[in-house]
Amino acid sequence: MLKKVFALLMLLSLTIFAGGCGDNQTQNQANGQKLVIYTSMKESLIGGIIEGFKKQNPGVVVDYQSAGAGKIMAKLEAERQSGQLLADVIWTSEVPDFYEMKEQGMLEQYQPSNFSELLNPFEDYDGSFTAARLGTLGIVINTDKVKTAPTTWDEIATNATYKDSFGIADPALSGTAFMSVALLEKQFGWNYLERLRGNGAIKSKGSGRVIDDTATGELSACLGVDYITAAKIDKGSNLQMVYPKELLMVPSPVAIFKDAPNKDVAKKFVDYLLTQEAQQMVANAGTVPVRRDVKMPEKYNLPMPEVALDTGIKIDYTEVMANKEEIIQKFSELFK
């Protein structure tokens, strides 16, 4: 049985990121400095940051692999089983995963050189991971189908407008979706999720897919990530993000692996990611940076960084980590 599980993990390791973005292996081998990043961030967010880092570090070849947090963790487990970790840096939005990796001794303790300039959402911060953005989620509506934007979370569970037409990304696949479910449960209890399901809310495959389905009109609305929604709006989709007063704020941590093959370059990347230049790209992509000295684009109607930090629903991440499997299983049974 163990052999079968290991074989499956290795298969996942080979196939999960087959469509990932990055420079090819030949280039990596030919260059003395390289960096491998595993991330759940989409191209619209991370693409410009990678290019900015490469301009400042022209001798570095960067290979970044993008997938949902669940798939990333499966790949990392496969690599650990094989005895060879390939990644240097991980950047996702499933905070409990970082606590788990810290507990397992996988993460390098590194406090970025510009840490004093940042907003820090982690009271127990010790350098194992650092927030690189304060991601927000809200109610994303298709403005062709929803004429009056909702103002409360309760409307989604009661209004006939959203009957059988509200989507939530699968928390087993998406770290952001998992955290949003955990936050909603913390604020309103499971009864709210049960009422959502009672109004016909459906489980979608991922954070990008659920917004795509809302943009096409297959769904009237969804629980959506800020910057993924912003990218669709920029391309002409008739979408609008609505933030009820109970703000879903999900930090996106970045960390360096203790066994990173290219640890020195990894530290340079983390430092760059948290500079004003890179954090301005974070804001321009339609999500909330972790710096105060960044200009926020008015078109996305995002909360200011301090507001996102102060008003976001508070949660005990270690408690969420302990209950992660139970939360996912309970959600999956409810939304099957």
SULTA-V884769 format. One record per residue. N is the residue number from 1. RES is the residue in one small letter. PHI is phi as a letter, one per 40 degrees, with the letter a starting at -180 (* if undefined). OMEGA is omega as a letter, one per 20 degrees, with the letter a starting at -180 (NA if undefined). BURIAL is + if it has 24 or more other C-alpha atoms within 12 Angstrom, else -. Layout:
n->{N/N}
res->{RES/RES}
phi->{PHI/PHI}
omega->{OMEGA/OMEGA}
burial->{BURIAL/BURIAL}
This chain:
n->{1/2/3/4/5/6/7/8/9/10/11/12/13/14/15/16/17/18/19/20/21/22/23/24/25/26/27/28/29/30/31/32/33/34/35/36/37/38/39/40/41/42/43/44/45/46/47/48/49/50/51/52/53/54/55/56/57/58/59/60/61/62/63/64/65/66/67/68/69/70/71/72/73/74/75/76/77/78/79/80/81/82/83/84/85/86/87/88/89/90/91/92/93/94/95/96/97/98/99/100/101/102/103/104/105/106/107/108/109/110/111/112/113/114/115/116/117/118/119/120/121/122/123/124/125/126/127/128/129/130/131/132/133/134/135/136/137/138/139/140/141/142/143/144/145/146/147/148/149/150/151/152/153/154/155/156/157/158/159/160/161/162/163/164/165/166/167/168/169/170/171/172/173/174/175/176/177/178/179/180/181/182/183/184/185/186/187/188/189/190/191/192/193/194/195/196/197/198/199/200/201/202/203/204/205/206/207/208/209/210/211/212/213/214/215/216/217/218/219/220/221/222/223/224/225/226/227/228/229/230/231/232/233/234/235/236/237/238/239/240/241/242/243/244/245/246/247/248/249/250/251/252/253/254/255/256/257/258/259/260/261/262/263/264/265/266/267/268/269/270/271/272/273/274/275/276/277/278/279/280/281/282/283/284/285/286/287/288/289/290/291/292/293/294/295/296/297/298/299/300/301/302/303/304/305/306/307/308/309/310/311/312/313/314/315/316/317/318/319/320/321/322/323/324/325/326/327/328/329/330/331/332/333/334/335/336}
res->{m/l/k/k/v/f/a/l/l/m/l/l/s/l/t/i/f/a/g/g/c/g/d/n/q/t/q/n/q/a/n/g/q/k/l/v/i/y/t/s/m/k/e/s/l/i/g/g/i/i/e/g/f/k/k/q/n/p/g/v/v/v/d/y/q/s/a/g/a/g/k/i/m/a/k/l/e/a/e/r/q/s/g/q/l/l/a/d/v/i/w/t/s/e/v/p/d/f/y/e/m/k/e/q/g/m/l/e/q/y/q/p/s/n/f/s/e/l/l/n/p/f/e/d/y/d/g/s/f/t/a/a/r/l/g/t/l/g/i/v/i/n/t/d/k/v/k/t/a/p/t/t/w/d/e/i/a/t/n/a/t/y/k/d/s/f/g/i/a/d/p/a/l/s/g/t/a/f/m/s/v/a/l/l/e/k/q/f/g/w/n/y/l/e/r/l/r/g/n/g/a/i/k/s/k/g/s/g/r/v/i/d/d/t/a/t/g/e/l/s/a/c/l/g/v/d/y/i/t/a/a/k/i/d/k/g/s/n/l/q/m/v/y/p/k/e/l/l/m/v/p/s/p/v/a/i/f/k/d/a/p/n/k/d/v/a/k/k/f/v/d/y/l/l/t/q/e/a/q/q/m/v/a/n/a/g/t/v/p/v/r/r/d/v/k/m/p/e/k/y/n/l/p/m/p/e/v/a/l/d/t/g/i/k/i/d/y/t/e/v/m/a/n/k/e/e/i/i/q/k/f/s/e/l/f/k}
phi->{*/c/c/c/c/c/c/c/c/c/c/c/d/c/b/d/b/d/c/c/c/i/c/c/c/d/c/d/c/c/b/c/b/a/a/b/b/b/a/c/c/c/d/c/c/c/d/c/c/c/c/c/c/c/c/c/b/c/c/b/c/b/b/b/b/b/a/c/d/c/c/c/c/c/c/c/c/c/c/c/c/c/g/b/c/c/c/b/b/b/a/b/b/c/d/d/c/c/c/c/c/c/c/c/g/c/b/c/c/a/c/d/c/b/d/c/c/b/c/b/c/b/c/b/d/b/g/c/a/b/c/b/a/b/c/b/b/a/c/c/b/c/c/c/b/b/c/b/c/c/b/b/c/c/d/c/c/b/c/c/d/b/d/f/a/b/b/b/c/c/c/c/b/b/c/c/c/d/c/c/c/c/c/c/c/c/c/b/g/c/d/c/c/c/c/d/c/c/c/g/d/b/c/b/c/a/c/c/c/c/c/d/c/c/c/c/g/c/b/c/a/a/c/b/c/d/c/c/c/d/c/c/c/c/c/h/c/c/b/a/c/b/b/c/c/c/c/c/b/b/c/b/c/b/a/b/c/c/c/d/c/b/c/c/c/c/c/c/c/c/d/c/d/b/c/c/d/c/c/c/c/d/c/c/c/h/a/c/c/b/b/c/c/b/c/c/c/c/c/c/f/c/c/c/d/c/c/c/c/c/b/c/d/c/a/c/c/c/c/c/d/c/b/d/c/c/c/c/c/c/c/c/c/c/b/c}
omega->{r/r/r/r/r/r/r/r/r/r/r/a/a/a/a/a/a/a/a/a/r/r/a/a/r/r/a/a/a/a/a/a/r/a/r/a/r/a/r/r/r/a/a/a/a/a/a/r/r/a/r/r/a/r/r/a/a/a/a/r/a/r/r/a/a/r/r/a/r/r/r/a/r/r/r/r/r/r/r/r/a/r/a/r/a/a/r/a/r/r/r/a/r/a/r/r/a/r/r/r/r/r/a/r/a/a/r/r/a/r/a/a/a/a/a/a/a/r/a/a/a/a/a/a/r/r/r/r/a/r/r/r/r/a/r/r/r/r/r/a/r/a/r/a/a/a/r/a/r/r/a/r/a/a/a/a/a/a/a/r/a/r/r/a/r/a/r/r/a/a/r/a/a/r/r/r/r/a/r/r/r/r/r/r/r/a/a/a/a/r/r/r/r/r/r/r/r/r/r/r/a/r/r/a/a/a/r/a/a/r/r/a/r/r/a/a/r/r/r/a/r/r/a/r/a/a/r/r/a/a/r/r/r/a/r/r/r/a/r/r/a/r/r/a/r/a/r/r/a/r/r/a/r/a/r/r/r/r/a/r/a/a/a/r/r/r/r/a/r/r/a/a/a/r/r/a/a/a/r/r/r/r/a/r/r/r/a/r/r/r/r/a/r/r/a/r/a/a/a/r/r/r/r/a/a/a/r/a/a/a/r/r/a/a/r/a/r/r/r/r/a/a/a/a/r/r/a/a/a/r/a/r/a/a/a/NA}
burial->{-/-/-/-/-/-/-/-/+/+/-/+/+/-/-/+/+/-/-/+/+/+/-/-/-/-/-/-/-/-/-/-/+/+/+/+/+/+/+/+/+/+/+/+/+/+/+/+/+/+/+/+/+/+/-/-/-/-/-/+/+/+/+/+/+/+/+/+/+/+/+/+/+/+/+/+/+/+/+/-/-/-/-/-/+/+/+/+/+/+/+/+/+/+/+/+/+/+/+/+/+/+/-/-/-/+/+/+/-/+/+/+/-/-/+/-/-/+/+/+/+/+/-/-/-/-/+/+/+/+/+/+/+/+/+/+/+/+/+/+/+/+/+/-/+/+/-/-/+/+/-/-/+/+/-/+/+/+/+/-/+/+/+/+/+/+/+/+/+/+/+/+/+/+/+/+/+/+/+/+/+/+/+/+/+/+/-/-/-/-/-/+/+/+/+/+/+/-/+/+/+/+/+/+/-/+/+/+/+/+/+/+/+/+/+/-/+/+/+/+/+/+/+/+/+/+/+/+/+/+/+/+/+/-/-/-/+/+/+/+/+/+/+/+/-/+/+/+/+/+/+/+/+/+/+/+/+/+/+/+/-/+/+/-/+/+/+/+/+/+/+/+/+/+/+/+/+/+/+/+/+/+/+/+/+/+/+/+/+/+/+/+/-/+/+/+/-/-/-/+/-/+/+/+/+/+/+/+/+/-/-/+/+/+/+/-/+/-/-/+/+/-/-/+/-/-/+/+/-/-/+/+/-/-/+/-}
